């Protein structure tokens, strides 16, 4: 299914050029020590992350509000194509335990573009209401800021190399 | 996660000895020409089945009521361990398109037992309400009858061999 076949009103998309090589952008998404540096838009923070990056593997990312409140986000990976594609969802907390509220499925693709990366995040929902709510929660701003932080983190790795 | 860790009130289970070899019981679940023979408890029928049996592959089973009304059931496979384990859900219509209503996830396991098969179907739901509704729709009777039909079909294959 191409993106255009899926109902647009249940989908949110970020499509960006990221000024860092594809393998480093991929590492930022799949190495928990890197993910905590960029995943949550400031002033929120990512308190911890553990990730078993394989189809059926679990992930747990704990976000922290400016007031210090913790928000655990359990999920699993549905598809992992090394360096190219990463699909995850909160519909399961592990393989195969349905969560209490399936909210979203993220489909990330990474492609070479010049010296950098074409980074595309397609976020799909089970209902139009959830998609709308996600947008109103500040999806574009939040994922936009997070992607800035992702780019910065990936660039710092390139500088270290 | 073992079954006992998952909330029992969101889970329905069929655990049966099936008097046919494991590879034949597996074939009945994974060959569309066989599945149509047993999948839907009489007097309902299975009108057609198409199945791409691999993780991320789609399936479409069309059931037919005694009045001739057709009920298409799209879903996907989440995990396939040849001859041993089959996991599927209606939460996606294909990889990775969330359906309009995620209702259930089926986790089937097949194990040798004597000359037959220990067949276990664990069906999990996202909500207690859905699990209850599924039970009230006649889950145990329906899956029980379907399992009788499955056994009969698998046995007929053994007789042919």
Interface residues (C-beta under 8 A of the other chain):
Chain A: X1 X5 X6 X10 X55 X56 X78 X79 X87 X89 X91 X92 X94 X95 X96 X97 X98 X99 X100 X101 X102 X105 X107 X124 X125 X126 X127
Chain B: X1 X5 X6 X10 X55 X56 X78 X79 X87 X89 X91 X92 X94 X95 X96 X97 X98 X99 X100 X101 X102 X105 X107 X124 X125 X126 X127
